[in-house]
Amino acid sequence: MGDLLDEFFKRPYVAAKVAEGRLPDTWRAIVGDRAADLTTELRLERHVLYVRIQSSVMRSELFYQRDALRDAINRESGIRLINTVIIR
């Protein structure tokens, strides 16, 4: 039974949905508590992550780290969940 469940969760569609559901926790783990607290929106559409940040200073800081954020989220998720990060 365990092998069957493992196989089920490794299917691309299922793995993507699980990773998408864990995205808020993954985001907090990567950017830290302060940046996560300032995040008002995390929305994933067609492999594009839209992030809305309250603080202009934090927004600028994360803007320059978009590629690193994308890579860290994909690495943490175990799949290629995100192609682009858009910070607003």
MARPA-190467 format. One line per 8 residues: number of its first residue (from 1); their letters; for each residue y, x, z of N, C-alpha, C, O. Coordinates in Angstrom, 3 decimals. Layout:
N
NUM> a> Y/X/Z/Y/X/Z/Y/X/Z/Y/X/Z  ... .
//
This chain:
88
1> mgdlldef> -1.188/0.821/0.000/0.000/0.000/0.000/1.259/0.870/0.000/2.235/0.555/-0.681  1.233/1.953/0.757/2.381/2.844/0.821/2.692/3.492/-0.515/3.856/3.630/-0.890  1.638/3.895/-1.241/1.827/4.496/-2.561/2.424/3.498/-3.541/3.246/3.855/-4.385  2.008/2.259/-3.420/2.531/1.205/-4.287/4.022/0.983/-4.038/4.798/0.818/-4.980  4.415/0.980/-2.763/5.837/0.829/-2.431/6.647/2.032/-2.894/7.755/1.874/-3.407  6.104/3.229/-2.719/6.791/4.431/-3.187/7.029/4.373/-4.686/8.109/4.709/-5.172  6.007/3.943/-5.409/6.129/3.830/-6.861/7.175/2.781/-7.243/7.948/2.977/-8.181  7.191/1.676/-6.511/8.166/0.611/-6.773/9.596/1.116/-6.584/10.460/0.855/-7.421 .
9> fkrpyvaa> 9.851/1.835/-5.494/11.206/2.307/-5.201/11.636/3.472/-6.089/12.818/3.814/-6.124  10.701/4.081/-6.802/11.050/5.159/-7.728/11.417/4.648/-9.109/11.887/5.419/-9.944  11.213/3.375/-9.363/11.612/2.803/-10.654/13.120/2.915/-10.784/13.842/2.651/-9.823  13.611/3.304/-11.959/15.049/3.563/-12.124/15.957/2.413/-11.685/16.956/2.642/-11.005  15.624/1.198/-12.063/16.482/0.063/-11.715/16.509/-0.165/-10.204/17.570/-0.389/-9.623  15.354/-0.107/-9.583/15.256/-0.326/-8.140/15.947/0.810/-7.390/16.686/0.566/-6.436  15.711/2.044/-7.815/16.348/3.195/-7.164/17.867/3.111/-7.278/18.576/3.460/-6.334  18.373/2.653/-8.419/19.823/2.519/-8.601/20.389/1.444/-7.686/21.460/1.631/-7.107 .
17> kvaegrlp> 19.698/0.332/-7.546/20.170/-0.750/-6.672/20.150/-0.328/-5.206/21.061/-0.670/-4.453  19.139/0.399/-4.800/19.073/0.895/-3.421/20.217/1.878/-3.179/20.890/1.798/-2.152  20.444/2.805/-4.112/21.523/3.786/-3.977/22.887/3.090/-3.956/23.783/3.498/-3.216  23.041/2.048/-4.761/24.298/1.298/-4.782/24.528/0.596/-3.445/25.659/0.546/-2.961  23.486/0.065/-2.855/23.602/-0.580/-1.551/23.949/0.391/-0.444/24.588/0.012/0.538  23.538/1.631/-0.589/23.835/2.670/0.407/25.157/3.396/0.135/25.532/4.297/0.884  25.857/3.011/-0.922/27.065/3.727/-1.332/28.124/3.847/-0.224/28.682/4.933/-0.064  28.429/2.802/0.544/29.425/2.974/1.617/29.019/4.041/2.640/29.859/4.823/3.085 .
25> dtwraivg> 27.753/4.073/3.007/27.282/5.089/3.953/27.291/6.477/3.328/27.636/7.459/3.986  26.913/6.555/2.062/26.932/7.829/1.347/28.355/8.347/1.237/28.603/9.535/1.440  29.297/7.456/0.916/30.710/7.823/0.803/31.215/8.397/2.127/31.862/9.445/2.148  30.918/7.710/3.225/31.358/8.167/4.555/30.762/9.537/4.884/31.455/10.403/5.419  29.506/9.729/4.573/28.855/11.015/4.860/29.483/12.151/4.070/29.547/13.282/4.551  29.947/11.859/2.860/30.493/12.913/1.999/31.960/13.203/2.301/32.351/14.365/2.410  32.771/12.160/2.436/34.221/12.383/2.602/34.656/12.460/4.056/35.761/12.924/4.339  33.826/12.024/4.973/34.175/12.063/6.386/34.748/10.735/6.867/35.098/9.859/6.075 .
33> draadltt> 34.831/10.615/8.183/35.256/9.352/8.787/36.693/8.981/8.463/36.980/7.820/8.173  37.597/9.943/8.508/39.019/9.633/8.286/39.253/9.089/6.871/39.905/8.058/6.705  38.733/9.767/5.869/38.903/9.303/4.483/38.179/7.977/4.265/38.681/7.110/3.550  37.011/7.814/4.871/36.279/6.550/4.724/37.040/5.399/5.371/37.031/4.281/4.857  37.700/5.669/6.501/38.500/4.624/7.155/39.704/4.225/6.311/40.162/3.085/6.386  40.217/5.146/5.513/41.369/4.858/4.644/40.950/4.255/3.301/41.802/3.875/2.498  39.658/4.167/3.061/39.139/3.599/1.820/39.099/2.081/1.958/38.443/1.545/2.851  39.804/1.400/1.068/39.830/-0.059/1.129/38.905/-0.698/0.099/38.588/-1.883/0.208 .
41> elrlerhv> 38.470/0.065/-0.895/37.592/-0.499/-1.921/36.693/0.581/-2.504/37.152/1.675/-2.833  35.427/0.267/-2.627/34.444/1.073/-3.354/33.744/0.096/-4.290/33.033/-0.806/-3.846  33.951/0.284/-5.573/33.372/-0.647/-6.551/32.713/0.164/-7.660/33.335/1.047/-8.251  31.462/-0.140/-7.932/30.706/0.566/-8.961/30.477/-0.372/-10.135/29.874/-1.435/-9.988  30.964/0.031/-11.296/30.778/-0.745/-12.522/30.403/0.202/-13.655/31.155/1.117/-13.991  29.245/-0.027/-14.231/28.780/0.767/-15.376/28.885/2.275/-15.145/29.390/3.010/-15.993  28.410/2.712/-14.010/28.372/4.128/-13.633/29.765/4.723/-13.401/29.921/5.944/-13.416  30.769/3.884/-13.190/32.116/4.340/-12.843/32.402/3.842/-11.432/32.325/2.644/-11.160 .
49> lyvriqss> 32.733/4.769/-10.539/33.060/4.414/-9.163/34.569/4.316/-9.031/35.286/5.296/-9.235  35.046/3.125/-8.689/36.471/2.891/-8.448/36.696/2.933/-6.941/36.053/2.206/-6.184  37.614/3.792/-6.519/37.892/3.975/-5.103/39.373/3.717/-4.871/40.225/4.286/-5.554  39.675/2.855/-3.904/41.069/2.587/-3.543/41.300/3.167/-2.149/40.583/2.843/-1.202  42.314/4.030/-2.039/42.644/4.723/-0.799/44.042/4.305/-0.349/44.957/4.234/-1.170  44.217/4.029/0.931/45.508/3.600/1.469/46.534/4.728/1.505/47.709/4.500/1.218  46.120/5.901/1.842/47.031/7.034/2.048/47.261/7.798/0.746/46.308/8.193/0.075  48.518/8.001/0.397/48.817/8.750/-0.826/48.402/10.218/-0.698/47.999/10.835/-1.685 .
57> vmrselfy> 48.496/10.769/0.489/48.095/12.164/0.705/46.579/12.299/0.511/46.111/13.198/-0.189  45.830/11.403/1.132/44.372/11.444/0.995/43.962/11.134/-0.449/43.012/11.720/-0.968  44.675/10.221/-1.085/44.399/9.879/-2.487/44.551/11.112/-3.368/43.703/11.372/-4.222  45.615/11.867/-3.169/45.845/13.079/-3.958/44.765/14.119/-3.702/44.276/14.761/-4.631  44.400/14.279/-2.450/43.369/15.254/-2.088/42.032/14.908/-2.752/41.367/15.781/-3.310  41.648/13.643/-2.689/40.377/13.230/-3.282/40.432/13.221/-4.806/39.417/13.438/-5.468  41.609/12.971/-5.356/41.771/12.965/-6.809/41.349/14.310/-7.409/40.683/14.353/-8.443  41.737/15.387/-6.761/41.418/16.713/-7.276/39.963/17.114/-7.026/39.498/18.129/-7.543 .
65> qrdalrda> 39.256/16.322/-6.242/37.856/16.623/-5.938/36.897/15.629/-6.602/35.742/15.523/-6.188  37.353/14.909/-7.611/36.544/13.857/-8.236/35.204/14.357/-8.742/34.181/13.716/-8.499  35.180/15.477/-9.434/33.918/15.992/-9.973/32.959/16.382/-8.856/31.761/16.114/-8.938  33.484/17.011/-7.819/32.647/17.393/-6.682/32.130/16.158/-5.949/30.988/16.142/-5.488  32.961/15.131/-5.839/32.532/13.879/-5.210/31.409/13.232/-6.013/30.404/12.797/-5.451  31.588/13.173/-7.327/30.559/12.607/-8.205/29.232/13.338/-8.027/28.184/12.714/-7.863  29.292/14.660/-8.061/28.065/15.457/-7.940/27.403/15.265/-6.576/26.179/15.176/-6.483  28.210/15.203/-5.524/27.667/15.030/-4.173/27.025/13.650/-4.006/25.965/13.531/-3.393 .
73> inresgir> 27.652/12.626/-4.539/27.089/11.271/-4.444/25.783/11.184/-5.222/24.805/10.615/-4.736  25.762/11.740/-6.417/24.535/11.726/-7.222/23.414/12.515/-6.542/22.257/12.096/-6.551  23.765/13.651/-5.958/22.771/14.474/-5.273/22.222/13.719/-4.053/21.012/13.694/-3.826  23.111/13.112/-3.281/22.710/12.363/-2.085/21.873/11.133/-2.450/20.941/10.777/-1.729  22.206/10.491/-3.562/21.500/9.285/-3.994/20.136/9.600/-4.599/19.243/8.753/-4.600  19.979/10.805/-5.108/18.720/11.189/-5.724/18.576/10.736/-7.171/17.546/10.976/-7.799  19.607/10.081/-7.699/19.620/9.644/-9.098/21.023/9.856/-9.646/21.957/10.124/-8.889  21.169/9.739/-10.941/22.498/9.830/-11.551/23.123/8.439/-11.484/23.011/7.648/-12.420 .
81> lintviir> 23.770/8.162/-10.381/24.361/6.855/-10.115/25.756/6.742/-10.714/26.152/5.675/-11.183  26.505/7.851/-10.698/27.923/7.830/-11.080/28.188/8.868/-12.161/27.727/10.006/-12.071  28.937/8.462/-13.187/29.378/9.380/-14.219/30.831/9.803/-13.995/31.213/10.927/-14.320  31.632/8.903/-13.441/33.065/9.148/-13.265/33.535/8.523/-11.959/33.044/7.471/-11.552  34.485/9.175/-11.311/35.128/8.631/-10.111/36.597/8.425/-10.436/37.272/9.347/-10.893  37.091/7.220/-10.202/38.507/6.910/-10.416/39.111/6.592/-9.060/38.687/5.655/-8.384  40.097/7.372/-8.670/40.777/7.217/-7.375/42.091/6.487/-7.612/42.888/6.888/-8.461  42.312/5.422/-6.864/43.569/4.673/-6.966/44.235/4.584/-5.630/45.308/3.991/-5.513 .
//
